[in-house]
Amino acid sequence: MKEKKAKGIKGFLLYSPISLRYFFRVYNKKNPRKFKDYDIRAEEIEVELLSNFNALITNDDGSRILDFSSKALGKD
């Protein structure tokens, strides 16, 4: 087993509709076509959203979702 500190690692939280699971993907800086996927086993992970393509939305029924922004979907 090799362990590497995770602090400062930039990656993406992804969801697979096929396996119905979330996972963490880290892209290779030199070749973005290469990446490593990690299963998520930690229960509490601090996340900072950096993309302008996402928005926190509160619906009329009070439900809350993290989704693509209206601008990203071409609705703005």
Backbone hydrogen bonds in HBPLUS format (Angstrom, degrees):
<---DONOR---> <-ACCEPTOR-->    atom                        ^
c    i                          cat <-CA-CA->   ^        H-A-AA   ^      H-
h    n   atom  resd res      DA  || num        DHA   H-A  angle D-A-AA Bond
n    s   type  num  typ     dist DA aas  dist angle  dist       angle   num
A0009-ILE N   A0006-ALA O   3.00 MM   3  5.54 163.6  2.03 141.8 141.9     1
A0012-PHE N   A0025-ARG O   2.79 MM  13  5.12 152.4  1.86 143.9 153.5     2
A0025-ARG N   A0012-PHE O   2.83 MM  13  5.12 165.4  1.85 149.4 153.9     3
A0014-LEU N   A0023-PHE O   2.84 MM   9  5.39 172.5  1.85 168.5 169.8     4
A0023-PHE N   A0014-LEU O   2.85 MM   9  5.39 151.2  1.94 148.5 154.7     5
A0016-SER N   A0021-ARG O   2.86 MM   5  5.51 166.8  1.88 159.7 163.3     6
A0020-LEU N   A0016-SER O   2.73 MM   4  5.41 124.2  2.03 140.7 156.3     7
A0024-PHE N   A0038-TYR O   2.97 MM  14  5.07 170.3  1.98 151.3 153.7     8
A0038-TYR N   A0024-PHE O   2.73 MM  14  5.07 150.5  1.82 148.2 158.3     9
A0026-VAL N   A0036-LYS O   2.91 MM  10  5.35 164.2  1.94 156.1 161.0    10
A0036-LYS N   A0026-VAL O   2.90 MM  10  5.35 152.3  1.97 143.3 151.9    11
A0028-ASN N   A0034-LYS O   2.90 MM   6  5.47 169.2  1.91 147.3 144.9    12
A0034-LYS N   A0031-ASN O   2.87 MM   3  5.70 167.0  1.88 128.7 133.2    13
A0069-SER N   A0053-PHE O   2.83 MM  16  5.37 154.9  1.89 119.4 124.4    14
A0055-ALA N   A0067-ASP O   2.84 MM  12  5.62 149.2  1.94 155.8 159.0    15
A0067-ASP N   A0055-ALA O   3.07 MM  12  5.62 166.9  2.09 162.8 164.6    16
A0057-ILE N   A0065-ILE O   2.89 MM   8  5.35 174.9  1.89 166.9 168.0    17
A0065-ILE N   A0057-ILE O   2.92 MM   8  5.35 157.8  1.97 150.8 158.2    18
A0059-ASN N   A0063-SER O   2.82 MM   4  5.36 165.7  1.84 168.2 170.0    19
A0062-GLY N   A0059-ASN O   2.88 MM   3  5.28 160.6  1.92 117.4 121.6    20
A0073-LEU N   A0069-SER O   3.08 MM   4  6.40 144.0  2.22 145.1 155.2    21
A0073-LEU N   A0070-SER O   3.16 MM   3  5.09 123.3  2.49  92.7 107.2    22
A0075-LYS N   A0070-SER O   2.76 MM   5  4.91 163.5  1.78 153.3 148.1    23
A0074-GLY N   A0071-LYS O   3.05 MM   3  5.01 158.9  2.09 102.4 108.4    24
